[in-house]
Amino acid sequence: MALPEERSEVMLRSMIHRLIMLVVTFVLFSLFVFTLMRLAPGDPASMLLLEIGAVPEQSIVADLQKQWGLDQSFIQQYLAWAHHVFQGELGHSFSSGEPVLSEMIERLGSTSKLIASSFVLTLFISIPIGIWMGLNEGSMPDRVVYSMTILGLSIPLYWLAILLMYALGVIWPVLPVVGSSTTRHYILPVTAMTLVQSVYFIRMVRSYTIQYSKFSYIEAAKARGLRPSIFYPSYLLRSMFIPILTLITTSLPSFFGASIIIETIFSFPGFSKYMLEAIFRRDFPVIQGSALFVAAFIFVFNFMTDLLYFLADPRVHLDKQRWEV
């Protein structure tokens, strides 16, 4: 077994290596997003003029492109944008003229509450239910809940959101269906996201519980007659920590994707809806800044997950990449 000093040295070396890879990946991702925006059909100047009801004359379009720096070469545009990014600036929105960073911060609060609430509720609901189903495999309640999860996987998020909106906002108007000004505005969006995400989590946690319950050391611990208060947290749940952690971290982007649908349906003035509207308007600074923010969050989240792997299981070698044996 490695000494504490050796483990600390391995962790430090691995952190430095992964941070370097993180920076390189982030730079390559920024170049990919920037290139993709320039290859996308539609001119931002013409689309902005059409949106405000003006005729996209060539002279006006050329003036706007010059004002936004779109008349420069691709390399010049990327270097200028990258220079602003490294200075902590994401540029100004083509449509509003406001700094992208300030507009993003203004809308991040609502989306963060929406995603965090549904994320936490999903974990609190699905993990206990999934473990209970796995421990009672084949029982009648297990079959009933398992059948409900199959039905839940076949229900699209947008259809469930519209159904909840119609039932609790129109037929029985007890909850607001538009906006995000009060806590009650979050109930329907969070409920829709939680229900859709929970059915997948329940099935996966159930599968992990069944799989790990059949391991020899788990069966040996069970045969020793250990009390449930000792057996479950010290043996079964501890052995399932890494696969459940992997499930949680890999599912995080799906919550962000779900928030785009939810914010559009409920007219939720959040970050996801803000980015979607920018895509329709070809607002390059907003799209590029939003994509970089989401990528940075996911990269950092995965980096912290790798550290948790190492702390949870000393057999995990962080100095090796995931694809290495």
Secondary structure, DSSP 8 states (H G I E B T S, - for coil): ---HHHHHHHHHHHHHHHHHHHHHHHHHHHHHHHHHHHHSSS-HHHHHHHHTT----HHHHHHHHHHHTTTS-HHHHHHHHHHHHHTT---B-TTT-SBHHHHHHHHHHHHHHHHHHHHHHHHHHHHHHHHHHHHTTTSHHHHHHHHHHHHHHTS-HHHHHHHHHHIIIIIS--S--S--SSGGGGHHHHHHHHHHHHHHHHHHHHHHHHHHHTSHHHHHHHHTT--HHHHIIIIIHHHTHHHHHHHHHHHHHHHHHHHHHHHHHTT--SHHHHHHHHHHHT-HHHHHHHHHHHHHHHHHHHHHHHHHHHHH-TT--TTS-TT--
